Amino acid sequence: MEGNELGVVSHSIWVSEDGELFVVDAVKNNIVRITPPLSQYSKARLIAGSFQGHTGHVDGKPSDIRFNGPKGVTMDDKENVYVADSSNLAIRKIGDSGVTIIVGGKSNVARYGNGPREDAKFSRNFDVVYVRPTCTLLVVDRGNAALR
């Protein structure tokens, strides 16, 4: 089965322990969930963003959220979803209620900078990975050649 049969053009995929796919749609700037088994009848369920492909930087409830160039997705032990929102230079967290907030970054200029929440700065080429054994959200900032 190809992603375009589901109406999704994937940039990256994260697979949960129970086999659900969390997909970053590179064209529509959204995050969808696909539940197995995969077949021609599978449906992509919107987790956050716009099925119409609207871009921007808006936090809030799932249908109001806007991403701009999301590149990576991961999930923590509490089932919070984290998105590397590259063109917004931000890490966004989607909680279990579906509400999205900023947990790192938010700038209009790509740069390097450590700090809490919005004080952190990233390049436009970064990703996020959750490391279960240490309960750590790792930022892979390729543009700044940094792991944080």
Beta strands, then each sheet from edge to edge (+ up, - down):
strand 1: 10-15
strand 2: 21-25
strand 3: 30-34
strand 4: 44-48
strand 5: 70-75
strand 6: 81-85
strand 7: 90-94
strand 8: 100-105
strand 9: 126-131
strand 10: 136-141
strand 11: 146-147
sheet 1: 1+ 2- 3+ 4-
sheet 2: 5+ 6- 7+ 8-
sheet 3: 9+ 10- 11+
end
